[in-house]
Each structure stands twice: as C-alpha cells, then as structure tokens.
Amino acid sequence: YHRLGRIDEAVRQYDLAIQQRDAALQASVSREQVESAVKLAAGYKSNILYQDGLAQARRGNTSLAATRFQGAVDAAPSSPSGLQALEELRRLGVS
C-alpha cells in the first residue's frame, strides 16, 4: 500500500489487524503470539505514518506531515519511528 501512495488504506488494514486481538485470544492462539502480532502491526503502522510524514514535510505540506507524525506516535510511541516522529513534531513546533 505504501508504495502505491495509499497510506490511509494501509493504516486501516493495520488497524483491522490490531482489532482482531480479542478474536485471536478466543481462538487457540496464545496471548504471547497475539500481543507480538499486535505490537508488530502497530510498529508497521507507526513506520508507514512516519515515512509519509517525512514525504509530506518535503512537499511543504506541514499540516498533513504533523498529522502523520502524531499518528505514528499514537500507534507505537516507544518504537523507533514513534520516537523519530515525536522529534519531527518538536521540530515543527507542534508538541
């Protein structure tokens, strides 16, 4: 999705994966496996939002860049992309 420029659709797909946590826990999937998958999806979501934030900032679209960076922080605040997005928000004077 990211390479096709369909960031919003990619984010929706990651959100759907994260929302399936409860269904997976009711199935025969272990809590460790579920939480690992959720963490992975959140990290990917954060990364894709951070990368698009950078692209938007390069295009001069600082409002959308800030929105993407905030989304990256919200998705996975302690991930590398979440921390980098927080720094970008500070640089933009948003946080």
N, C-alpha and C positions, 0 to 999 in steps of 0.2 A: 504494500500500500504506500509506503513512504516514497519509494522511487517513482510512483505514479502521481505523487503530489496529492494523494487522498488522505491527508493527515486526520481529518475528522472521522473518517470511516475506520482508519486504523485504531484510533483511540476508542471508538465504540466497540470494536472487536476485542480489544484488551479488557475493556470494562465488562463485557459479556463473560469473558473467561474468568475474571475475578468474581463475578456474581455467582458463578457455578460452584463456589466453595461449599455451600450448605448441601447441595445435591450430591456432591462428591463425598462429603462426610457421611451421608446417609447410605451411600453405596459401600462397597467393600474396600474403599481407598483409605489408607492410613492418614491420620491427621498430619503427620510429618510430610507426606507426599503432597497433600493438599496445600499446606502452608508454603511449601517450597515452590509449588506451581504458581500460587498467588503472588509470592514475592518476585518470582521471575517475570510474570506478566506485568506487575507494577513497575519493575525496573525497565522493561522494554518500553512501556508506555511513557515513563519519565524520559527515557532517552530520545524517543521519537519526537516528543514535545520540545525537548531542549534543542535538538538539531534543527527543528523547524523554527524555533525562536531565533536561533543564530541566523538562519536564512532570511527570516523576516527583518531582522535588525540590519543585515547587509543591504536589503532593499529599501531601507529607510522607513519601514512600517513598524515604528516603535510600539504603537499601541497593541498590535497583534503579537509582536515579539514578547511584550510584557505578559500578555495573556498566556502565551505558550510557556514561558518560563515559570509563571505561577502554577500552571497545570503540572509541569514537571516536578516542582517542589511538592505539590499536593499529592501527587501519585506515589512518590518514593523519596521522602525528604532526606534520608541519610545515604541514598545511593550516590555514586559519583556524579551522575547527571543532575540529580536533585540539588546537590551541593553547588555544582557549577552554575545551575540555573539561579540559585539564590544569589550567587556572586554577580551574575548578569543583572538581576533585579536591582541589586545595590548600585551597580554601575549606572543603570538607567535612572536611579534615584527613586525607585518605586517602593522598596521595602524599608 
